[in-house]
Amino acid sequence: MVKKKNVEGLEYKELPLHRDFVSREIWGPNTGGENVIVMYNSQYARGGTEMHVHEKTEHIFYLLKGGLHVKTDKEEDQFGPGDAFVILPGEPHEITPVGDSDCIWLCVTTPPPNYDETQVYKMD
């Protein structure tokens, strides 16, 4: 069965360790999916995440609007609309906008994270 969703009508969710940032679940544990979660994310220009790590999940990001600066414990890079990147399990990461524009992207995460287990990562 095909399930149609209008992203604009989905409920917003705020995630731990994320500021001025909201997510809408397209598919995942709260909408019938078990093994993956697909989120439509909006991060405002002043938003971002703390450096954090998910030990058991991998993220696949696809940027739709704006620019993102992504920092891990090993490297930094910037991404724009049409770019995709992956954060592997156990890889500490921090995401902030580039410039003063809002950002929108899709994030596919497998397995779905338990945000209670997300850990703040302190760099030495």
Secondary structure, DSSP 8 states (H G I E B T S, - for coil): ------GGGS-EE--TTEEEEEEEEEESTTTT-SS-EEEEEEEEEEEEE-SEE-SS-EEEEEEEES-EEEEESS-EEEE-TT-EEEE-TT--EEEEESTTS-EEEEEEEES---GGG-EE----
